[in-house]
């Protein structure tokens, strides 16, 4: 097997090539999936960051030693690769999300089969070409571009696939987990979200407005960390809603390659129809449409939807509970921090939460009580960094995390090793009493 430091060096080379090709890949990313060019560059940059970070794990890949019970005996725990890993990724971050999975899988010593989304197959192919050009041996990474669920099922059920890392819908993820569980395979799931920003009366107003707009409408709301619920304390609510309506109406929809574009198209017609259906559901439930709520056809090509704000939303409404995955923000008013935390946590998902407050006590209370895998203070729900674990609780994930050192867990197995150099049989947990009482 290639030593881990050498594997890390290949990832460093991947990172360098991604840097050299950043603009080319960014332009392709915008053309293929639609996000605005600034966000596309951020997508590629995240893959660059992950390449260098995980490249460093090639010289770290930390196990540990610990004291053992018996004399003249040594113990340590080391990581070993799992084997063949299946990597199944979505279209909304077609370079960043695969990098979270592929880089730790490779530096840990695994081989893998990579299935990019059928919505972004070109980027999947171009990404793999970078590995080839960086000197990754043939056969270590294998890419399959195919629509439908049959390929995914085949990967999950194949006896040589030992671990599956999936990002996508909760419905598909739980199906994968059920199938893989029958075969005793490791599974890492990153699934849905219904993320919320809480704004208290003492919040930095302008900062909150900017962060809400970015979190709700960045990537056209097609992020697993996108803010789709805005929990607002009643004192600041009227002013905040007025500012959000004014700013939302100014957002420019159009071609993501144009620097003046704020919001690009949704990924396809199905997504557009889903968003529009949820807008209708919200209105039937009694929510008040403040702005948006329409299919945007002025631009021509592309599945555009107007950024949409709902008021008078209650926590139990479907638009406040179900993942829409589009530019729709539901505003829920509350009377206190305690009520805001309760509303935030009454969700089937638990990926990202945020609070805006200038009160340090309120901030620390929220950090403790918001039940999600990611918590932001005075920042929106988006913008995770690769050196920290990424993932959520409840319907968002199954306990594993991506990014950071935690990313290695699903792609490695622990092996505990004991070396007894005493020259005699020592019985752990049985002979310890005599050892403790010995004067020799």
NUVOTOR-278284 format. One line per 3 residues: number of its first residue (from 1); their letters; for each residue x, y, z of C-alpha. Coordinates in steps of 0.1 Angstrom, whole numbers. Layout:
<sites>
NUM) A) X/Y/Z; ...
</sites>
This chain:
<sites>
1) XXX) 0/0/0; 12/35/-8; 23/52/25
4) XXX) -1/78/39; 24/107/35; 26/99/-3
7) XXX) -11/98/-5; -12/132/11; 12/145/-14
10) XXX) -11/135/-42; -39/155/-26; -16/185/-24
13) XXX) -10/182/-61; -48/179/-66; -52/212/-46
16) XXX) -26/229/-68; -43/218/-100; -77/229/-87
19) XXX) -61/263/-80; -48/265/-115; -81/255/-130
22) XXX) -103/274/-106; -118/299/-130; -123/273/-157
25) XXX) -141/250/-133; -161/279/-118; -174/289/-152
28) XXX) -183/254/-160; -201/250/-126; -223/280/-132
31) XXX) -232/268/-167; -240/233/-155; -260/240/-123
34) XXX) -268/277/-123; -253/292/-91; -239/327/-96
37) XXX) -202/329/-105; -191/343/-71; -206/313/-54
40) XXX) -192/289/-80; -157/302/-72; -165/296/-36
43) XXX) -175/260/-44; -142/253/-61; -123/271/-33
46) XXX) -138/248/-8; -125/218/-27; -91/235/-28
49) XXX) -91/240/9; -102/204/16; -74/191/-7
52) XXX) -47/209/13; -63/201/47; -67/164/40
55) XXX) -33/163/24; -20/172/58; -37/142/73
58) XXX) -13/120/53; 13/130/78; -10/130/108
61) XXX) -37/103/105; -35/102/143; -40/71/163
64) XXX) -31/71/200; -13/53/227; -25/49/263
67) XXX) -12/33/295; -19/-5/298; -27/-24/330
70) XXX) 2/-49/329; 39/-43/333; 62/-48/302
73) XXX) 33/-44/279; 25/-17/253; -8/-7/237
76) XXX) -18/15/208; -48/22/185; -42/28/147
79) XXX) -65/36/118; -68/12/88; -87/18/55
82) XXX) -122/3/51; -117/-9/15; -139/1/-14
85) XXX) -161/31/-6; -192/43/-26; -194/81/-29
88) XXX) -229/94/-39; -232/132/-42; -257/159/-51
91) XXX) -257/187/-77; -259/218/-55; -222/217/-45
94) XXX) -208/196/-73; -172/201/-63; -172/210/-26
97) XXX) -194/181/-14; -175/154/-33; -142/168/-19
100) XXX) -155/164/16; -159/126/9; -133/117/-17
103) XXX) -103/134/-1; -106/117/33; -114/84/17
106) XXX) -83/86/-4; -59/98/22; -71/70/45
109) XXX) -60/45/18; -93/34/3; -103/29/-33
112) XXX) -137/43/-43; -165/45/-68; -178/80/-72
115) XXX) -214/87/-85; -219/124/-91; -254/137/-96
118) XXX) -269/131/-131; -276/169/-131; -239/177/-130
121) XXX) -221/148/-148; -196/171/-166; -182/185/-134
124) XXX) -180/149/-120; -158/139/-150; -137/171/-148
127) XXX) -131/165/-111; -118/130/-117; -95/142/-145
130) XXX) -78/164/-119; -69/133/-99; -56/116/-130
133) XXX) -34/146/-138; -22/147/-102; -8/112/-105
136) XXX) -34/91/-87; -29/55/-98; -55/41/-122
139) XXX) -84/23/-106; -81/41/-72; -110/64/-81
142) XXX) -137/53/-105; -166/75/-117; -201/65/-129
145) XXX) -224/90/-145; -259/76/-148; -294/86/-139
148) XXX) -319/67/-119; -317/48/-86; -305/15/-101
151) XXX) -268/25/-100; -270/37/-64; -288/5/-54
154) XXX) -261/-16/-71; -233/3/-52; -251/-1/-19
157) XXX) -257/-38/-24; -224/-48/-39; -205/-71/-15
160) XXX) -171/-54/-22; -184/-20/-12; -177/-16/25
163) XXX) -188/20/32; -212/44/16; -211/82/20
166) XXX) -243/98/7; -255/134/6; -291/140/-6
169) XXX) -327/137/5; -337/122/38; -360/97/21
172) XXX) -332/84/-1; -307/84/27; -328/64/51
175) XXX) -335/39/23; -298/35/17; -292/30/55
178) XXX) -319/3/56; -304/-16/27; -268/-12/39
181) XXX) -277/-21/74; -288/-56/62; -253/-61/49
184) XXX) -236/-46/80; -219/-18/60; -207/16/73
187) XXX) -230/44/61; -225/82/64; -256/102/57
190) XXX) -259/140/51; -296/147/44; -322/174/47
193) XXX) -324/207/67; -349/232/78; -325/258/92
196) XXX) -335/288/112; -321/322/120; -333/338/153
199) XXX) -332/376/156; -336/391/191; -347/426/197
202) XXX) -311/437/205; -296/424/173; -273/443/151
205) XXX) -300/452/126; -281/458/94; -259/428/99
208) XXX) -289/406/105; -307/418/73; -276/411/51
211) XXX) -271/376/67; -307/366/63; -308/375/26
214) XXX) -276/357/19; -287/326/39; -321/324/24
217) XXX) -315/333/-12; -278/324/-18; -276/294/-42
220) XXX) -313/302/-48; -321/285/-15; -306/252/-28
223) XXX) -282/246/1; -287/221/29; -278/249/53
226) XXX) -300/275/36; -322/295/60; -359/287/54
229) XXX) -372/298/88; -368/333/103; -376/333/140
232) XXX) -380/370/151; -387/385/184; -418/407/182
235) XXX) -402/440/191; -379/440/161; -402/421/137
238) XXX) -420/450/119; -388/469/111; -371/437/100
241) XXX) -399/426/77; -401/460/61; -363/459/54
244) XXX) -364/424/41; -393/431/17; -374/462/3
247) XXX) -342/443/-1; -357/412/-16; -375/432/-43
250) XXX) -341/446/-54; -325/412/-60; -317/406/-96
253) XXX) -324/373/-112; -306/361/-143; -276/345/-158
256) XXX) -252/335/-131; -222/343/-152; -231/380/-151
259) XXX) -215/398/-121; -247/418/-116; -269/387/-110
262) XXX) -279/380/-74; -300/349/-78; -297/322/-105
265) XXX) -322/296/-116; -333/265/-98; -318/233/-110
268) XXX) -347/220/-131; -384/221/-138; -392/196/-111
271) XXX) -376/219/-85; -394/249/-98; -427/231/-96
274) XXX) -420/219/-61; -412/254/-49; -444/268/-65
277) XXX) -465/240/-50; -452/249/-15; -460/286/-20
280) XXX) -496/275/-27; -496/253/4; -484/282/25
283) XXX) -512/304/13; -538/277/19; -524/273/54
286) XXX) -530/310/61; -495/324/58; -494/359/43
289) XXX) -473/363/11; -452/395/15; -432/393/-17
292) XXX) -425/369/-46; -444/337/-49; -443/335/-87
295) XXX) -424/317/-114; -401/342/-130; -402/341/-168
298) XXX) -389/375/-178; -353/362/-183; -362/335/-208
301) XXX) -342/302/-204; -338/288/-170; -361/276/-142
304) XXX) -363/309/-122; -384/316/-91; -389/349/-74
307) XXX) -374/351/-39; -403/347/-16; -412/359/19
310) XXX) -440/346/40; -454/363/72; -479/351/98
313) XXX) -463/316/97; -469/293/126; -444/266/136
316) XXX) -467/238/127; -474/249/91; -459/226/64
319) XXX) -439/255/50; -422/258/84; -416/221/88
322) XXX) -408/206/54; -377/212/33; -386/233/2
325) XXX) -351/236/-12; -357/269/-29; -359/307/-23
328) XXX) -387/307/2; -384/322/37; -410/318/64
331) XXX) -412/344/92; -423/332/127; -427/357/155
334) XXX) -419/348/191; -419/366/224; -386/354/240
337) XXX) -354/336/235; -369/306/252; -397/304/227
340) XXX) -373/309/198; -352/280/210; -384/258/213
343) XXX) -395/268/178; -360/262/164; -358/227/179
346) XXX) -394/216/169; -382/204/135; -376/170/120
349) XXX) -341/183/110; -312/197/129; -284/209/107
352) XXX) -277/246/112; -290/273/135; -282/309/140
355) XXX) -289/337/165; -284/375/162; -280/392/196
358) XXX) -256/416/213; -263/399/247; -236/375/257
361) XXX) -258/356/281; -284/351/253; -257/340/229
364) XXX) -243/314/253; -277/301/262; -285/297/225
367) XXX) -252/279/219; -261/255/246; -298/250/238
370) XXX) -301/251/200; -303/214/190; -284/213/157
373) XXX) -250/202/144; -239/237/136; -246/269/156
376) XXX) -237/304/144; -238/336/165; -242/369/146
379) XXX) -239/351/113; -263/334/89; -268/296/87
382) XXX) -244/291/58; -206/293/56; -192/262/73
385) XXX) -154/259/72; -136/226/63; -115/223/94
388) XXX) -146/217/116; -171/187/116; -201/193/93
391) XXX) -234/175/98; -266/175/118; -289/156/141
394) XXX) -324/140/139; -335/137/102; -304/155/89
397) XXX) -278/127/96; -270/94/112; -242/105/136
400) XXX) -213/108/112; -197/140/103; -179/154/72
403) XXX) -149/177/71; -125/182/99; -107/152/114
406) XXX) -141/137/120; -143/130/83; -118/101/87
409) XXX) -142/81/109; -164/66/82; -135/58/60
412) XXX) -113/41/86; -115/12/110; -98/12/144
415) XXX) -73/-15/152; -61/-19/188; -26/-35/191
418) XXX) -10/-49/222; 27/-59/225; 36/-79/256
421) XXX) 73/-82/261; 72/-96/296; 80/-132/285
424) XXX) 51/-146/305; 13/-149/303; -3/-119/318
427) XXX) -41/-119/322; -56/-84/319; -83/-76/345
430) XXX) -75/-109/363; -39/-105/374; -42/-68/382
433) XXX) -50/-72/419; -19/-92/425; 2/-66/406
436) XXX) -13/-38/427; -4/-56/459; 31/-66/448
439) XX) 62/-50/463; 85/-63/436
</sites>
